[in-house]
Amino acid sequence: MLKKITDKEYFAAKGLNASALKQFAKSPAHYKASLIAPEKKSTAFDIGTLVHQLVLEKTKGWAIVEGNRNSKSVKEMVETAKSLGKIAIKPGEDEAILKMADSVASNYYGQYLGRDADCSELAGFVEDPETGLLLKAKFDYAPKSGNILFDLKTAQDASPAKFKWSAKDFGYDIQAVHYMHVAKLCGLDYEQFIFVVVEKTAPYLTASYILEDETRERAEHKYRMILEQFKACSDANDFSHGYDDELMELKF
Amino acid sequence: MSEETKNEVAKSLDEQQFEMIQRKAMMLSKSELIPKQFQGKIADCVIAMDMAERTKSNPLAVLQNLHVIHGKPSWSAQFIIAVINQCGRFEPLRFSIRGEGDDYGCVAYTHYLGEEKTKENAIKSPKITIAMAKAEGWFGKSGSKWKTMPELMVQYRAATLFGRLFCPDLLMGMQTVEELADIKREPKQVILPE
């Protein structure tokens, strides 16, 4: 049930991934909109992708392109790099990517990432037995031994105080629960989900996090509700609901 | 009535009872008045209803006072006091607070219902003191309420021990929120890859 596939193949494949479920958690209308107009990828996203490739696949997936990004010649070079399967970056950015990968490799938990290429970037596709929904997840690192499923993140700030809020904002709790659920249905018996987080700026520090038990329990409950609500919308073929019309109180 | 017919009737009653419980639990699980962690969880609501029956409490009260701490179900101390007071076995629970410094402590006591309220007939919890809280490591724990609310904590813990000694069936072997908060958490079981 686990497949080694490219990002392109993964995103094209059928199934609900963590991002789709997080969009749906905002509102069914957000989910619907994300299907029509997918999120635009930023430079930060590209750097994150390249760090993933270097740490997990040991490949340098970039091409350095100098010059003004708005000039015609540079635009052509960026497109050429893209056609060759590379991501165009600016001079100096490669140094940051290499330092981030070194930082991950020297972290106590990060050192395991990419050790066995067969365990990196594996995609799982399963049917949720309770709702019948098709789910998918691409695991950064699913080792054959131990009880940890790993996820690599790049962040501006990996400190506990900041990452806690980023994790909440980006719904990493839901992602962790989704991955563990898909892994379990794939027959992988992991008990823990660890985020290895590397900072994008000097000194490129790495920190590792695990969800606290109650946070994980709450996320599991929320995740189950999301799946059930998704199923209800799917059965009714209605993803139009957005925010409620009623007046909502703001509390700080 | 033959043995076979009796068995069939019993089976049918069990099924009817089960269906009734399930329907009630389903209704409860859909209510927004119950705590979020129970919403949509029919199985948990069935367990809570069973607990309510055993403790002679309202299912909603059980749901409001049943907390999951470190993955374990636990009662709130207030609920334990309420259960002791309404179980029909005892007079309402009372507290005797005495001592100073590390000797400051509390005994929870009462009498069996119908018995003469004499000193000799009183049934008491062990005395809970600040010295005990320090020796057990509850006092020094980060964020401990023992430092900020010692009066409340000695009473809660005394009531919990009273319940554990004189009506353990009502507590169903569960600890209180306060007890679990005092327990040092085990480190997570992380097994690294080879």
Interface residues (C-beta under 8 A of the other chain):
Chain A: Y109 Y112 R115 P143 K144 S145 G146 N147 I148 E191 Q192 I194 I210 D213 E214 E217 R218 H221 R224 M225 E228
Chain B: K36 Q37 Q39 G40 K41 V68 I69 H70 G71 K188 Q189 V190 I191 L192 P193 E194
